[in-house]
């Protein structure tokens, strides 16, 4: 069976809404089913699926899912928002600033874009609307800023890329810090422009900020201290060498439980089982997609697809600048129609040899890939963040997309800078 037929069947299955995990497993089995001499038999595919997920680094993924769920249930996002609203609320676009920075910090807890949108959006969107901000704008800014959850460390997509490429997950985490901050700053620039031209209800905003100021800095900081400490503990354990990313993920689960149960008392012991069940429901589909993606990528390798695509691109384009543009456009299109996990696991073995051939550092390329796919979180038709935000506010996805379009433009500007200024990603590595 030819490679072209395999990919046609793959995209046809996606178009008729067959779940991505089942699609990947199906197309992985087809070459061996139609050609008995092909190495990847059904047994090989199943062994690849099971062997691929037998990985210590991948254990970090369910742990960060559990930690993020506990933090979301425990109201950690509200604690974070209060402290940032205290400092920035009185500025022009100060409350949107607080939302963006809250997404940045919550992303450093959950490692997931959709989880960040759900946790931060459910709390901040009603606040912004009550302060007089346009509801579609408030929804869009949370949806777009939620993409920071997969760029700022710890990041589940970076763990996936590290698994597929063999690169250090710790280095990838470090490489995501400056790009995440850069994107946050650009989103804040747009928020300033939007609020400056559209105006704000300063009276309502000053009333809310005034209530926070009456509490005093020490009380607000004390209430938010353990929430702010979360990313410091997680990343501090990793970067100090005290723990691997997987071990740090386990630490984050225990820390989240202790903070939510005994300090903030925002979760009861009777709710812990529900938290774990919700985490299980979130991670189980990811696990199946992960297993099927690994099998499919191995089948493609046996069919020499990476070599064929690499040879074609390098023969067609000679300029590093042009090759990176082509790959970025391709990844943006993929991000619109495919989930992050299978996209990274399938495309990394194909694209990594191409970019390394033209002198791109594998860690730098990991950041490029994840930023591209983060943009996919807010671009139809898949746009997971858009659907999560829409479920929170009942605003149609199309309307949120329209409001998000200028912000996506700033995201693309950040992608351009990250792509062609490697130091943005590699300065701290």
N, C-alpha and C positions, 0 to 999 in steps of 0.2 A: 504493500500500500504506500502510495507516494505521500511525501510531506504535505503537498498542497491539499490533497484530499483530507488528511488528518486535520489541518487547520480549518478547512471549509466545514467539516462536521462539527468541530469545536465551536466556531462562531454561529453555526446554525442552531446548535443546542442552546447557546446563550440567548439567541434571538427569540426562541420559543419558550424561554423562561425555565429551562431545566436548571436546577440548582447547580452552582459552580462546582461543588465537590463531586457530585454525581457525574457531571460533564467531564471533569478531569480524569476520574477513574475510568469512565467509558472509553475515552479516546486513548488512554494509556493501554487498554486491553486490545484495541483494534488491530494494531500492526501484527501482534503475535497470533491473533485469531485468524487473520487472512493469509499469514505466511508462517507455516510451521517451522521454517528454518530460521526465523528471526529469533534473536537471543531472548527478547523480553516476552516470555510466555506469561500466562495468567499467574502461575506460581511466582515467577520473578517479580511481577508487578505487586503482588500482595506482600512479598518479602520486603520489597522496596518501601512500601507504605509503612509497614511495621518497623523496619530498621531505621527509616528516616526520622521517625519521631522518638527513637530511643537515643535521646541526646540530652546531656546535662545542661547546656546553655538554654535549650528550649523549655526547661522547667521554670525558667524565669517568667515565661508568658502567663501561665495560669496563676502564678503567685501575684504578679502585678494586676491581673484581672480581679483577683480576690481583694487585694489591697485597695484598688480603686473603687470597688463596690462598697467596701466598708466606709471609706472616706466620704463617698457620695451620700450614703445612708446616714452617716454621722454628722452631716451638716458642715463639713470642713470648708466647703466652698463659701459659705456665708461668713465664716470667721476670716477667711482670706480677703473677701470683698470689703468687709468693714474696715480693715486696716488700710487698704489701698484707697478706699473712698475718703477716709480721714485725711490722707495726705493730698490727694489729687482732686477731690470732689468740687472744690471752689474754683478750679481753673476752667477755662473754656474747654469743653469736651472732657472735663475731668471724670465724669461718671463713666462714659465709654472707655476712657483710659483705664479706669479701675477694673472694668470688665475684661479688657484685653490682658492686663497684668494678672488678673485672677486666673484666666485661662492658661497663661504661661506657667503659673505656679502649680495649678491643678494638673496640667500636663506633666509636670515633673513628679507628680504623685501617681497618676493612673497609667501613663504611657500610651493612652488611647485617645484618638480624636473624638469618636462618638461618645465615649464615656465623659469626656470633658464637656462636650456640648450639653449632654443630659444633666450633669451635676451642676454646672455653672448656669446654664440657661434656665433651668427650672426655678432658680432662685433670683437671678439678675434681670431677666426679661420683664417680669411683673414690676420690679423696682423701676426700671427705665421707663416703662409705659406710664406708671404712676407719676413719674417726674416730668411727663409731657413729651417724651421722645416718641417719634413715629414707631409704631409697633413692628412693621416690616423691617425698618432699619435696625431696631434693637435685636430682632431675631437674626438678621443677616450677619450682624457683627459678631454675635456669639457663634454662629455656624462657621464663619471664616476663621475667627480666632481659635476655635476649637481644633483647627488643623495643627495648631502649635503642639497639641498633645502628642503627635507622632514625630516631632522634630526635636523638641527640647527633651533632654534625657531625664529619666529612663524612657526608652521608646521601644515598643513592641516591634515595629517594622525594622528598626536597627538590629534587633536580635535576629530577626528572620534573615536580613541581609548578611549578618555575620555568619549565620549557619550556612547560607548558600555560597558565600565567597571564601570562607575560612579566615576572614579578617577578625581582629580583636574587637569584641563588643564594647569593651571599655574605651578603646580609641574612638569608636564610632559615636559613643555617648558624648565624649569630650568634643568631638568635631561638630556635634549638633548644637552646642551652646550658643556660639556667636550667630549662626544663621537664624536660630530661634529668636534671639534678641533683635536682630536686624529686621525680621518680618514684623515683630511686635512694634518696633519704632515706625515702620512704614504704615502700618495699620492705624497707629495713633496720629500720624500726619494726615491721613485721609479723614479720620474722625474730627480732627481740628478744623479742616476745611469744611466738612459737612456741617458741623455745629456753628461755625462762623457765618456761613452763608444762609443756613436755615433758621438759626436762632435757637435759644434754649429758654426754658422757664426758670430763670435764675431764682425767683422767689421760692419755688418749691424745692429746688436743689439746695439752696442755702438753709432751708428749714431742716432738711434731712442731715446735711453735713453739720449743721449747728447742734443737732441732737447728739451726733457722734462726738463733736468737740466738747460738749458739756460733760461727757463721760471722762474726758481727759485722756491724754496720750497713754499714760501708764496703764489705765484700765483696758483701753482698746488693744494695746499691745499685749497685755497679759492674757486677754481672752483669745488672741490670735497666735500667741507664742508657739504653742505646740503644733498648730497647723503650719506655721512658717518653718518650723524646725524639721518637718517631714522630709522635704527634698534635700535639706542639708545632711540629714542622717543617711538617707539612701545613697546620695552621690558621694558623701564623705567616706562612707564605708568602701565604695568602689575605688575612688581615686587615691585613697590613702593606702590601698592594698590590703586593708583589713578583711575584705570580703570580695568574692567574685560577684558579677551581676546577679547570678542565680541566688547566691547566699544573701545578697542585699535585698532581693525581692522577698525572700522568706522573712528577713528582719522587718521589712516594711509591713508585712501582714500582722506580725505580732505587735509592732508599734501602733498600727492603725486600730487594732483591737483594744490595746491598753488605753489609748487616748480617748476612743469613742465610748468605752465601757466605764472607765474609772475617773477620767479627768473631765471630759465634757458631758458624760452620762447621757449621750444622745442616742445610744443603742442599748436595748435591754438584752439580757442573756437569752430570753425567749425568742429574740429576733435573729440570733446568730445563724440558726439552721436555715432560715429564709434567705439570709445574705449569701450563705454558701450555695444554696440551691440556685439563686439568681446568677451567681458567678459560674456555676456549672453549666447553666443554660447558655451563658454567653460564650464559654470557652469550648464546649463540645463541638459546635459547628466549625469553629476555628481549627480544632484538632483534626477533624475529618478533611477539611480543605487543605490543611498543612500536609497531611499524609498523602493525599491524592496529588498535590502539587509536586511533592518530592518524586513520586513515582513517574509523573508525566515528564519532569525535567530530565530524569535518567533515561527515559525512553527517547526523548529528543536527542540526548547526547549520543545514544547508540545509533541513532539515525543520522548522526553527524550534522544536525541542524545548526548548532553554534558555529561550526567551521564554515558551512555554506554561507550563512548570513554574514559572518565576519569577512570572508573572502570577497563577497559581493560589495559590501559597503566600502572596504578598503580599496577595492579596484575601481569603484565608481567615484568616490570622493577622496581627494588627496589632502585637503586642508583640515587640520585639527578643529579650527573654528567651525567649519561647515559640518563636520561629522558630529560635533556636539550639538549643533542646532538641530540636525536631523534626528538624533537620539532623543533630544528634549521634546521635540514635536511628537515623536512616536510614543514616548512615555506619557505625555499629556493626553493623547488619544486613548492609550491603554487605561489610564486612570479614570477616564470617563465611563468605561464599560466593564472594568474588572476590579474586583476587590484587591486590596493591598497585598495580602499574604500570598495568594497564587501568583500575582504579577511579579513580586520580588523573587520568589523561588523559581519561577519559570524563566524569567528574563535575565536574571543575574548571570547564569552560566553562558548565556548567548551574548550579552552586551559587554560583560567585563573584559573578555579577551580583546575586544575591539578598542575600547578606551585605553587599556594598558598599552596596546600596540602604538597608540599615538601619544603616549606619555602622561596619561591622567592617573593620578594616585588612586588606588582602589578605595581608600577611606573617603577621599574627596568625591569619588563617583557614588559611593553609598549615600552621601548627603544629597547629591544631585538627584538620585533616584527617589529618595524618600520625600524630598520637597516637591518633586513632580507629582508623586502619588498623593501627597497631602492636598495639592490643588484639586486632584480628582475627587476628594471628599466633598467639595462644594461645586462640582460641575455636573449637570445632568448628563445622561439619564440615571446613572447609579447614585452619585452624590450622597453618600450615607449621612453626612452631617446635615444636609438639607432636609432629609426625611426625618431625622431625629428632631431637628428644630421645628419642623412643620408639625410634628406630633405634639410638641409642647404648646404651640400657639394656635393651631388649626389654620394657619395661613397657608395658602397653596404654595407648593414648591416653586412654581413658575414665578410667583410674586417675590419670594425670598431670593431666587436666583437673580432677578432683575435688580434688586437692591444690592446684592452681593457683587455684581459685575465690576464696579469701580474698585472694590477691595481686591478682587481677583487680579485686576490689573496691577495693583501694588505688589501682590504676591508674585506675579510674573516678573516684575522688575527685580524683586529680591532674588528670584531664580536666576535671572540673567547675571546679576552681580556674583552670586554664589558659583555659577558655572565658570565664569571667566576671570574670577579673582580667587584662585585656590586658597590664598592666605585666610580668607574668611572662614573656611572650614578647618584649615590645617594649622592655624596660628597656635592653638593651645595643645595640639597633639604632640 
